[in-house]
Amino acid sequence: MTPTLFRLLFSFFLTGILTTAQAQLPIRNTRWTGVVLAPTDVQVVLTFRRDTLLITPQHETTPLETMRYEQVGDTLALQKVSGESPCGTSGTGFYRLIYTNNGENLKLLPIGDDCRERQHAFESKAAFRRERLNLAQPPRNWPYLDPVQDSIAGISLYRAYELLKGRPSVPVIVGVLDSGVDITHEDLRDVIWKNPKEIPDNGTDDDKNGYADDVNGWNFMGAKDGTTSEYDQPEITQTYILLKAKYDKADPAKLNPTEKRQYETYQTAKNQFLKRYQASQPKRIAFADTARFWQVASQLREKLPDSQLTPATVRQVDIGTDSVALAIKSVLADGYLPQYGSFGNYLNLVRKNWSRFRQIMGSEALIAFNPDYNPRAAIGDNPANPTERYYGSPRMIIGKSQQLAVHGSHVAGIIAAQRGNGKGIDGVADNVRIMPVSVVPANGDERDKDVANGIRYAVENGAKVINMSFGKRLSPFKEQVDAAIRFAEEHDVLIVHAAGNNGENYDSLPAYPSARYENGKIAQNVLVVGNSTWRLTDGLPSRSSNYGIQTVDLFAPGTEILSTLPNNEYASFSGTSMSAPMTAGVAALLRSYFPKLTAVQVREILMKSSYKPDIQVRKPGRIGPIVPFNTLSRSGGLLNAYNAVKMGIGK
């Protein structure tokens, strides 16, 4: 992590800018067009400013009405400030915010309002339409639009549902192998898988599957009570620690093929780890003695002016040649930003946020490349034993964490956020149950052991689709992951995997988990997905997306995707992590409405039915040349639900 990124991260915690997500979709700073019915039908624009609502006739500038508003979750309180209505300024009306089309349409449902005129005004049967204040940004529902009819590179989901009207469907379980899911979220709680054979919280494995109390999935990273560390380590550190004793002095000539592969993986990890360990040594020194840290910090403050500085100014202070003092000075310079003002004010902020500062600025030295850090101690498993299966917890305690279950909740919402409930967003699939399987730490790399066990757990408990929005460059226990993927293949389970966000050719990357088994054969049940934008131009593939005509199967919307976050919040994320669940959602849709289709058939349909624009695009990466879009993936196309459903009907 670069010093600049360290400063930005720490600035978020000092200033409180943790996330732009809010409970329910926030109404602030939005503008809507529609008809109000009082005093007569009038086409108006509703403009929600910081705390004021302006109701203005379309094409005019003078508001008919000005109201004060407050949003709490999905409830809106309105109070008159001025305007033409006879409503008094003391009465408050309460309305429910009802969103449809992923927040592109809005209705106000009266909860209680003594002002009849105000209530009547908002009782229009037609929803208000959101106006985009920044036309460079796509509509919130862009992933569901049609590339031909709407000229936006969506998956044509609305048209797909038109084809499916009146058709029966069966529930489909989707295993979300990720960082955890907030199973209490307002838009997810009704679509979370429930184990029908397990009695909650009785400490007994009622269904004899090896996992007691697994009512809503399993957390392979949690202590028995559900406590989960936010931090694990990079794969190079994990591999170095796990394989050092066996392979550090091993003779490769005496190893069998599996051991030789592990030996080579260890050598790669060792080389990279020792370089990073050495590079992080100054920070390790800086944080070793807290008293010494603050002593040096005080010396720096005495030598710096009581005014705004720059990081370079801090680095130029002469405090001698003591290595500890120099390391502390470097850390403080890395974390400083001019908006903190004087160095004294900066130190006050650091002291108030000391544990977070130490965690962020010292994360590489104290966690990522620290061989003595052990995040698995509370779990109680043996990380060096890849065959161990029964460990972890049936729950994940999210609490006030800003990181736990964020990624997994966003992924789950894309697949199956409850459709048509007027809250937040509509997921892709309408008859799906999300099975949370926690295997990906909020920070650090997933472990092969957890991934293999997560796949097996999902398959054994009924999942027909598994989403895996993660990846890494080393796989010390690839054989175990291969065996789990093969197990899924044998049990007719489709695995959808994100291609990654390096802007590189996936064909030539060491990337895991992999659809290629160690024996060279290709798993037929794995679908790898790249990230596309809304633009049917040369910017169609995201610059950050990996690509590959041999290993990436298709592209799907993954840029500025609105979805769910823990604690009833919503936000837009980008990456192949979003493209994979978009695809998993369509796969689940097919398996729900056409249950006779096999995993392999669904994979083939998704590829064959993809929309194939005949356009030249910028190859992903920093300076990608212009190439035909169909050269970036095996199918050469974009995920298209409408075409896929048509093919499903024809089967």
C-alpha positions as a printed Julia matrix, in Angstrom:
651×3 Matrix{Float64}:
   0.0     0.0     0.0
   1.44    3.34   -1.02
   1.97    6.23    1.42
  -0.64    8.25   -0.5
  -3.23    5.51   -0.03
  -2.33    5.26    3.65
  -2.99    9.0     4.05
  -6.3     8.77    2.22
  -7.47    5.81    4.28
  -6.53    7.45    7.53
  -8.16   10.71    6.48
 -11.46    8.85    6.15
 -11.27    7.77    9.77
 -10.16   11.16   11.05
 -12.86   13.07    9.25
 -15.6    10.47    9.61
 -16.09   10.0     5.86
 -16.53    6.26    6.12
 -19.04    5.58    3.35
 -21.57    7.31    1.14
 -24.06    4.55    1.79
 -27.25    5.36    3.68
 -30.19    3.46    5.09
 -32.82    3.1     2.36
 -31.94    4.99   -0.81
 -31.22    8.56    0.3
 -33.62   11.19   -1.01
 -31.25   14.11   -0.4
 -29.84   15.81   -3.51
 -32.25   14.07   -5.89
 -34.75   15.47   -8.4
 -37.93   13.84   -9.67
 -40.51   14.57  -12.38
 -44.19   13.66  -12.16
 -47.74   14.84  -11.58
 -49.23   16.16   -8.33
 -53.01   16.22   -8.11
 -53.68   19.3    -5.98
 -54.93   21.88   -6.44
 -55.17   20.6   -10.04
 -53.13   18.11  -12.02
 -49.74   19.75  -12.47
 -46.56   18.37  -14.01
 -43.89   19.25  -11.5
 -40.28   18.74  -10.5
 -39.59   17.65   -6.91
 -36.17   18.87   -5.82
 -34.84   17.52   -2.53
 -32.07   19.74   -1.24
 -30.24   19.3     2.07
 -33.41   19.49    4.18
 -35.85   21.32    1.9
 -38.26   20.04   -0.74
 -39.17   22.39   -3.6
 -42.24   21.6    -5.74
 -41.87   23.54   -8.99
 -44.05   23.43  -12.13
 -42.09   21.97  -15.0
 -40.38   24.6   -17.17
 -40.86   27.23  -14.45
 -38.54   28.52  -11.74
 -40.87   29.66   -8.95
 -41.88   26.87   -6.53
 -45.55   26.18   -5.89
 -44.61   24.87   -2.49
 -41.59   24.72   -0.21
 -41.46   22.08    2.51
 -39.02   21.02    5.16
 -38.34   17.27    5.14
 -36.54   14.63    7.15
 -35.82   11.08    6.05
 -35.54    8.25    8.56
 -35.05    4.94    6.75
 -37.95    4.64    4.31
 -40.1     7.23    6.1
 -40.32   10.85    4.99
 -41.64   13.62    7.28
 -42.92   16.78    5.5
 -43.77   20.16    6.96
 -44.87   23.28    5.07
 -42.59   26.31    4.94
 -44.41   28.39    2.31
 -46.57   28.04   -0.76
 -50.07   27.97   -2.24
 -51.6    25.11   -0.25
 -53.8    25.92    2.76
 -51.78   23.55    4.96
 -50.45   25.15    8.11
 -46.76   25.29    8.92
 -47.16   23.39   12.19
 -48.61   20.13   10.87
 -46.34   17.25    9.82
 -47.21   14.63    7.23
 -45.57   11.22    7.16
 -45.04    9.28    3.94
 -43.46    5.98    2.98
 -40.82    6.12    0.24
 -41.61    3.39   -2.28
 -38.87    2.77   -4.84
 -39.14    0.71   -8.01
 -36.84    0.04  -10.97
 -33.79    0.11   -8.7
 -34.57    3.6    -7.48
 -35.43    5.11  -10.84
 -39.1     5.53   -9.85
 -40.6     6.8    -6.62
 -44.03    6.89   -4.99
 -44.98    8.6    -1.73
 -47.43    6.46    0.23
 -49.27    8.41    2.96
 -48.8     7.05    6.48
 -50.55    9.89    8.24
 -51.2    13.52    7.31
 -53.83   15.89    8.72
 -53.39   18.13    5.7
 -55.79   16.65    3.12
 -54.51   18.86    0.31
 -50.93   17.69    0.78
 -51.94   14.05    1.01
 -54.13   14.35   -2.08
 -51.3    16.0    -4.0
 -49.08   12.93   -3.62
 -51.73   10.27   -4.19
 -50.98   10.05   -7.9
 -51.03    6.49   -9.22
 -48.09    7.22  -11.49
 -44.63    7.16   -9.94
 -42.23   10.07  -10.11
 -39.25    9.53  -12.43
 -35.74   10.27  -11.19
 -33.83   12.9   -13.16
 -30.11   12.34  -13.58
 -28.29   15.39  -12.3
 -25.06   14.16  -13.91
 -25.7    12.84  -17.42
 -22.24   11.29  -17.48
 -23.51    8.78  -14.93
 -25.89    5.94  -15.86
 -29.41    5.47  -14.48
 -29.51    3.33  -11.35
 -31.27    0.52  -13.19
 -28.9     0.52  -16.15
 -27.83   -3.14  -15.73
 -31.42   -4.25  -16.43
 -31.95   -2.2   -19.6
 -31.73   -3.49  -23.15
 -28.76   -2.77  -25.42
 -30.94   -2.5   -28.55
 -34.04   -0.75  -27.25
 -32.32    1.51  -24.69
 -28.83    1.88  -26.24
 -27.36    0.93  -22.84
 -25.3    -2.22  -22.37
 -27.61   -3.88  -19.83
 -28.72   -7.5   -19.59
 -32.29   -6.91  -20.85
 -33.79   -8.21  -17.6
 -37.09   -6.35  -17.9
 -37.71   -7.95  -21.29
 -36.77  -11.34  -19.86
 -39.43  -11.05  -17.17
 -42.0   -10.18  -19.84
 -41.27  -13.55  -21.45
 -41.55  -15.3   -18.08
 -44.98  -13.88  -17.15
 -47.33  -16.64  -16.1
 -44.64  -19.31  -16.03
 -44.12  -21.32  -12.84
 -40.77  -21.37  -11.06
 -39.11  -23.35   -8.31
 -36.9   -21.98   -5.52
 -33.17  -22.11   -6.27
 -30.44  -21.89   -3.63
 -27.42  -19.75   -4.51
 -24.35  -20.18   -2.37
 -22.59  -16.85   -1.86
 -19.0   -17.7    -0.98
 -17.83  -14.34    0.22
 -17.13  -12.16    3.26
 -20.5   -12.84    4.9
 -24.0   -11.48    4.37
 -26.14   -9.29    6.62
 -29.08  -11.69    6.93
 -31.17   -9.05    8.73
 -31.0    -6.46    5.93
 -34.45   -5.13    4.96
 -33.91   -6.12    1.31
 -32.31   -9.52    2.01
 -33.89  -11.03    5.13
 -36.79  -12.6     3.23
 -34.55  -14.25    0.62
 -32.01  -15.83    2.99
 -31.8   -19.61    2.9
 -33.19  -21.42    5.92
 -32.03  -24.93    6.71
 -35.34  -26.76    7.24
 -33.72  -29.6     9.18
 -31.83  -27.5    11.73
 -33.2   -26.18   15.03
 -31.6   -22.81   15.81
 -29.35  -22.21   18.8
 -29.68  -25.59   20.46
 -26.01  -26.46   20.03
 -26.95  -29.69   18.25
 -26.23  -30.82   14.72
 -29.85  -31.77   14.05
 -29.42  -32.65   10.38
 -26.12  -34.47   10.96
 -24.26  -32.5     8.28
 -21.35  -31.75   10.6
 -22.33  -28.12   11.25
 -24.41  -27.49   14.37
 -27.01  -24.69   14.26
 -26.32  -23.86   10.59
 -29.77  -22.39   10.09
 -28.64  -19.74    7.58
 -25.29  -20.97    6.24
 -21.81  -21.2     7.73
 -18.89  -18.94    8.64
 -15.57  -20.73    8.14
 -13.67  -17.71    9.49
 -15.53  -17.32   12.77
 -15.01  -18.36   16.36
 -17.8   -20.48   17.82
 -19.68  -17.39   19.04
 -19.54  -15.74   15.59
 -16.72  -13.32   16.38
 -14.79  -12.82   13.14
 -11.48  -11.08   12.56
 -11.57   -8.35    9.93
  -7.94   -9.07    9.01
  -6.19  -12.04    7.51
  -2.92  -12.0     5.58
  -1.93  -12.07    1.91
  -1.49  -15.48    0.35
   2.29  -15.08    0.2
   2.43  -14.73    3.99
  -0.01  -17.57    4.61
   1.95  -19.85    2.28
   5.3   -18.91    3.79
   4.06  -19.64    7.32
   2.22  -22.89    6.47
   4.86  -24.49    4.26
   8.13  -23.18    5.72
   8.76  -26.11    8.04
   8.18  -28.68    5.29
   9.84  -27.06    2.29
  12.42  -24.52    3.41
  15.23  -27.1     3.28
  13.55  -29.75    1.16
  15.29  -31.48   -1.74
  12.98  -31.04   -4.76
  14.44  -34.18   -6.37
  12.89  -36.28   -3.61
   9.39  -34.82   -3.82
   6.31  -36.32   -5.49
   4.42  -34.21   -8.09
   2.02  -32.65   -5.57
   4.83  -31.87   -3.14
   6.94  -30.43   -5.95
   4.14  -28.06   -6.94
   3.76  -26.98   -3.32
   7.54  -26.58   -3.07
   7.56  -24.26   -6.08
   4.6   -22.32   -4.66
   6.49  -21.97   -1.39
   9.61  -20.67   -3.11
   7.55  -18.01   -4.92
   5.84  -17.02   -1.68
   9.1   -16.96    0.28
  10.83  -14.69   -2.23
   7.95  -12.2    -2.25
   7.31  -12.38    1.5
  10.89  -11.71    2.58
  11.06   -8.64    0.33
   7.84   -7.24    1.79
   8.85   -8.19    5.32
  12.09   -6.26    4.96
  10.37   -3.26    3.37
   7.91   -3.04    6.26
  10.65   -3.22    8.91
  10.72    0.57    9.56
   7.02    0.59   10.41
   7.52   -2.44   12.64
  10.17   -0.47   14.49
   8.03    2.66   14.66
   5.11    0.92   16.36
   7.15   -1.35   18.65
   7.2     1.13   21.57
   4.17    3.41   22.01
   5.89    5.62   24.62
   8.83    6.14   22.3
   6.45    6.91   19.41
   4.84    9.8    21.29
   8.18   11.05   22.59
   9.45   11.43   19.02
   6.11   12.89   17.9
   6.45   15.61   20.58
   9.98   16.4    19.4
   8.7    16.82   15.86
   5.9    19.11   16.97
   8.38   21.42   18.73
  10.37   21.78   15.5
   7.43   22.4    13.17
   5.53   25.68   12.68
   2.02   26.07   14.03
   0.49   26.19   10.55
  -0.52   23.99    7.65
   2.28   21.73    6.39
   3.06   19.2     3.71
   4.33   15.63    4.18
   7.65   16.78    2.73
   7.95   19.42    5.46
   7.62   16.72    8.11
  10.22   14.52    6.43
  12.74   17.39    6.29
  12.83   17.9    10.08
  16.24   17.0    11.49
  15.86   14.65   14.47
  19.23   12.93   14.24
  20.17    9.51   12.94
  18.4     7.23   15.41
  16.66    4.53   13.34
  13.59    4.39   15.58
  13.08    8.17   15.46
  13.51    8.18   11.68
  10.97    5.38   11.29
   8.42    7.23   13.46
   8.96   10.43   11.5
   8.38    8.53    8.25
   5.11    7.03    9.5
   3.79   10.4    10.68
   4.76   12.02    7.39
   2.98    9.27    5.44
  -0.22    9.85    7.39
  -0.28   13.65    7.24
  -2.59   15.6     4.92
  -2.69   19.42    4.63
  -6.36   19.58    5.65
  -5.32   18.48    9.14
  -3.81   21.92    9.66
  -0.92   22.26   12.11
   1.18   19.29   13.15
  -0.13   19.7    16.7
  -3.71   19.39   15.51
  -2.72   16.36   13.45
  -1.19   14.67   16.5
  -4.36   15.31   18.49
  -6.34   13.52   15.78
  -3.86   10.65   15.75
  -4.05   10.29   19.54
  -7.86   10.23   19.5
  -7.82    7.59   16.76
  -4.67    5.79   17.87
  -5.84    2.19   17.51
  -7.21    2.84   14.01
  -4.13    4.83   12.99
  -1.87    2.03   14.18
  -4.01   -0.55   12.42
  -4.02    1.26    9.08
  -0.54    2.77    8.97
   1.05   -0.32   10.49
  -1.06   -2.96    8.79
   1.71   -4.26    6.53
   4.23   -4.54    9.36
   1.88   -5.69   12.13
  -0.54   -7.87   10.17
   0.07   -8.5     6.47
   3.76   -9.46    6.66
   4.05  -10.36   10.32
   4.7   -14.11   10.71
   3.67  -13.9    14.38
   0.17  -12.57   13.65
  -2.4   -15.38   13.96
  -5.98  -14.45   13.02
  -7.06  -18.11   13.16
  -6.33  -18.64   16.86
  -9.93  -18.0    17.92
 -11.32  -20.35   15.25
  -9.49  -23.34   16.66
  -8.66  -25.11   13.42
  -5.25  -26.15   12.15
  -4.57  -23.98    9.08
  -1.84  -26.37    7.92
  -4.35  -29.24    7.65
  -6.27  -28.71    4.4
  -8.43  -31.81    4.92
 -10.02  -30.5     8.13
 -13.68  -29.69    7.51
 -15.7   -29.02   10.63
 -14.72  -25.72   12.2
 -16.06  -22.17   12.31
 -19.44  -20.79   13.36
 -23.08  -20.74   12.19
 -23.11  -16.95   12.53
 -21.1   -13.8    11.94
 -21.32  -10.94   14.41
 -21.2    -7.79   12.27
 -21.9    -5.25   15.02
 -20.58   -1.79   14.2
 -17.82   -3.06   11.92
 -17.29   -0.97    8.79
 -15.85   -3.95    6.9
 -17.39   -7.29    7.88
 -19.92   -8.64    5.36
 -19.78   -5.5     3.2
 -18.62   -7.22    0.03
 -20.77  -10.31    0.52
 -23.91   -8.31    1.26
 -23.41   -6.28   -1.92
 -22.98   -9.46   -3.95
 -26.05  -11.08   -2.39
 -28.2    -8.03   -3.18
 -27.27   -8.1    -6.85
 -28.34  -11.72   -7.11
 -31.54  -11.67   -5.12
 -32.49   -8.5    -3.2
 -36.23   -8.92   -2.78
 -38.03   -7.77   -5.87
 -41.08   -5.54   -5.72
 -40.98   -4.7    -2.01
 -40.53   -0.95   -2.58
 -37.24   -0.9    -0.7
 -33.84   -0.17   -2.15
 -33.23   -2.35   -5.16
 -34.56   -5.38   -7.02
 -32.15   -8.28   -7.39
 -31.85  -10.19  -10.65
 -33.65  -13.4    -9.65
 -37.14  -13.56   -8.16
 -37.29  -17.05   -6.62
 -33.88  -17.5    -5.03
 -32.61  -18.25   -1.55
 -29.19  -16.87   -0.65
 -26.97  -19.24    1.32
 -24.2   -17.21    3.02
 -20.92  -19.13    3.18
 -18.21  -16.95    4.7
 -14.73  -17.73    3.4
 -13.3   -14.35    2.3
 -11.76  -12.03    4.92
 -12.56   -8.32    4.8
  -8.8    -7.76    4.43
  -6.28  -10.29    3.16
  -6.64  -13.37    0.97
  -9.04  -16.25    1.29
  -7.53  -19.59    2.28
  -7.72  -22.63   -0.01
  -8.98  -24.74    2.87
 -11.93  -22.42    3.52
 -12.77  -22.15   -0.19
 -12.77  -25.92   -0.67
 -14.91  -26.45    2.42
 -17.23  -23.61    1.41
 -17.87  -25.16   -2.0
 -18.56  -28.56   -0.44
 -20.86  -27.07    2.18
 -22.92  -25.23   -0.45
 -23.19  -28.3    -2.67
 -24.07  -30.68    0.16
 -26.81  -28.36    1.4
 -28.63  -27.87   -1.89
 -27.07  -24.94   -3.76
 -27.51  -25.14   -7.54
 -25.42  -22.03   -8.26
 -22.34  -20.79   -6.4
 -20.96  -17.27   -6.74
 -17.25  -16.7    -6.08
 -16.27  -13.02   -6.38
 -12.67  -13.38   -5.25
  -9.29  -14.54   -6.47
  -5.55  -14.62   -5.78
  -2.19  -15.4    -7.4
  -1.04  -18.39   -5.31
  -2.82  -21.59   -4.3
  -0.76  -23.74   -1.91
  -3.53  -26.35   -1.55
  -4.91  -26.25   -5.09
  -5.59  -29.98   -5.03
  -8.23  -29.52   -2.32
  -9.93  -26.71   -4.26
  -9.82  -28.77   -7.47
 -11.46  -31.68   -5.67
 -14.22  -29.39   -4.38
 -14.89  -27.92   -7.85
 -14.99  -31.45   -9.25
 -17.42  -32.37   -6.46
 -19.66  -29.47   -7.54
 -19.38  -30.55  -11.17
 -20.42  -34.12  -10.27
 -23.43  -32.78   -8.36
 -24.67  -30.49  -11.16
 -23.74  -27.18   -9.51
 -22.71  -24.15  -11.58
 -19.84  -22.0   -10.23
 -19.66  -18.37  -11.38
 -16.26  -16.78  -10.8
 -15.1   -13.17  -11.12
 -12.21  -12.68  -13.57
 -10.44  -10.07  -11.42
  -9.58   -6.41  -11.67
  -5.98   -6.15  -12.85
  -6.71   -4.98  -16.4
  -4.63   -7.91  -17.65
  -4.9   -10.92  -19.92
  -6.37  -13.65  -17.72
  -5.02  -16.28  -20.14
  -1.48  -15.56  -18.96
  -2.1   -14.83  -15.26
  -1.5   -17.18  -12.35
  -5.05  -16.89  -10.99
  -6.94  -19.0    -8.47
  -9.42  -20.59   -7.99
  -9.04  -21.91  -11.52
 -11.33  -23.79  -13.88
  -8.26  -25.74  -15.0
  -7.63  -28.76  -12.84
  -4.08  -29.7   -11.9
  -4.21  -32.55  -14.43
  -4.86  -30.03  -17.22
  -8.56  -30.79  -17.75
 -11.1   -27.96  -17.7
 -14.08  -27.94  -15.35
 -17.27  -27.74  -17.39
 -19.29  -26.12  -14.58
 -17.23  -22.94  -14.08
 -18.13  -19.65  -15.76
 -15.62  -16.77  -15.57
 -16.96  -13.22  -15.96
 -15.41   -9.87  -16.9
 -16.7    -6.37  -16.09
 -18.57   -4.27  -18.64
 -19.8    -0.69  -18.38
 -23.07    0.83  -19.65
 -21.38    2.35  -22.72
 -21.93    0.74  -26.13
 -18.78    2.5   -27.31
 -15.06    1.83  -27.16
 -15.44    2.11  -23.37
 -17.66   -0.97  -23.11
 -15.16   -3.15  -21.2
 -14.06   -1.68  -17.89
 -10.43   -0.56  -17.91
  -9.78   -2.57  -14.75
 -11.35   -5.83  -15.9
  -9.27   -8.85  -16.75
  -9.99  -10.39  -20.14
  -8.97  -13.47  -22.11
 -10.29  -15.28  -25.15
  -9.36  -18.64  -23.61
 -10.3   -18.16  -19.95
 -12.92  -15.38  -19.62
 -16.29  -16.65  -20.79
 -18.3   -13.45  -21.12
 -18.72   -9.91  -19.81
 -21.52   -8.61  -17.59
 -22.44   -5.29  -15.97
 -20.08   -4.56  -13.1
 -19.59   -0.79  -13.08
 -21.46    1.48  -10.65
 -23.79   -1.28   -9.51
 -26.2    -0.25   -6.77
 -26.77   -2.91   -4.11
 -27.14   -3.71   -0.43
 -24.69   -3.17    2.44
 -24.96   -4.2     6.1
 -27.28   -2.31    8.45
 -29.94   -1.56    5.82
 -27.61    0.54    3.71
 -27.02    0.79   -0.04
 -24.1     1.88   -2.21
 -22.68    1.51   -5.71
 -19.54   -0.61   -6.21
 -17.6    -1.53   -9.34
 -15.57   -4.56  -10.37
 -15.82   -8.1   -11.66
 -17.06   -8.88   -8.13
 -20.31   -7.26   -9.27
 -20.3    -8.84  -12.75
 -20.18  -12.37  -11.36
 -23.35  -12.11   -9.22
 -25.14  -10.37  -12.09
 -24.4   -13.55  -14.06
 -25.13  -15.87  -11.14
 -28.52  -14.17  -10.83
 -29.41  -14.93  -14.46
 -28.11  -18.49  -14.04
 -30.37  -18.9   -11.0
 -33.27  -17.43  -13.0
 -32.8   -20.1   -15.66
 -32.54  -22.9   -13.12
 -35.65  -21.59  -11.37
 -37.92  -21.33  -14.42
 -36.35  -24.23  -16.36
 -35.36  -26.68  -13.6
 -34.56  -29.5   -16.0
 -31.55  -27.58  -17.33
 -28.22  -28.86  -16.06
 -25.39  -26.66  -14.83
 -23.45  -27.31  -18.03
 -26.48  -26.46  -20.17
 -27.03  -23.2   -18.27
 -23.39  -22.28  -18.8
 -23.71  -22.99  -22.54
 -26.93  -20.98  -22.81
 -25.41  -17.96  -21.06
 -22.5   -17.96  -23.48
 -24.46  -18.66  -26.66
 -27.21  -16.17  -25.81
 -24.83  -13.33  -24.99
 -25.34  -10.1   -26.92
 -22.47   -9.64  -29.36
 -22.02   -6.01  -30.41
 -19.87   -5.66  -33.51
 -17.76   -2.8   -32.17
 -14.15   -1.85  -31.6
 -13.24   -1.22  -27.97
 -10.31   -0.16  -25.86
  -8.61   -3.23  -24.47
  -8.64   -3.1   -20.65
  -5.52   -1.74  -19.01
  -3.85    1.64  -18.75
  -2.91    2.07  -22.4
  -4.95   -0.63  -24.11
  -5.08   -0.6   -27.93
  -8.35   -0.65  -29.89
  -9.5    -4.22  -30.56
 -12.73   -6.01  -31.54
 -14.86   -6.62  -28.44
 -15.33  -10.25  -29.42
 -11.6   -10.91  -28.89
 -11.8   -10.28  -25.12
 -13.73  -13.42  -24.11
 -14.61  -16.91  -25.28
 -18.2   -15.99  -26.14
 -17.31  -12.53  -27.42
 -20.46  -11.22  -25.82
 -22.37   -9.57  -22.99
 -24.7   -11.36  -20.59
 -28.27  -11.12  -21.9
 -31.15  -12.45  -19.8
 -33.77  -11.99  -22.52
 -31.88  -14.08  -25.07
 -31.06  -16.66  -22.39
 -34.71  -17.04  -21.39
 -35.71  -17.39  -25.07
 -33.2   -20.23  -25.4
 -34.5   -21.77  -22.16
 -38.04  -21.73  -23.52
 -36.83  -23.44  -26.67
 -35.1   -26.29  -24.86
